[in-house]
Amino acid sequence: MKITRLSIFAFLFALCACAEGAAEGEECTADADCAEGLECHMHDGEEDHGECEAHDEDEE
């Protein structure tokens, strides 16, 4: 019974931790990984991970 409660708590904790999204400068693999207002900018030469950064309208 205690293991079930612990499992539920761990799941809810992980869910809450992921809900906010990664902060600026943290690792990401897609825009959805980043907090609101941030985008995932891939590292030079990389296609599978980058860092969350603020979107720059002038950058194209």
Secondary structure, 3 states (H helix, E strand, C coil): CHHHHHHHHHHHHHHHHHHCCECCCCEECCHHHECCCEEEEECCCCCCCEEEEECCCCCC
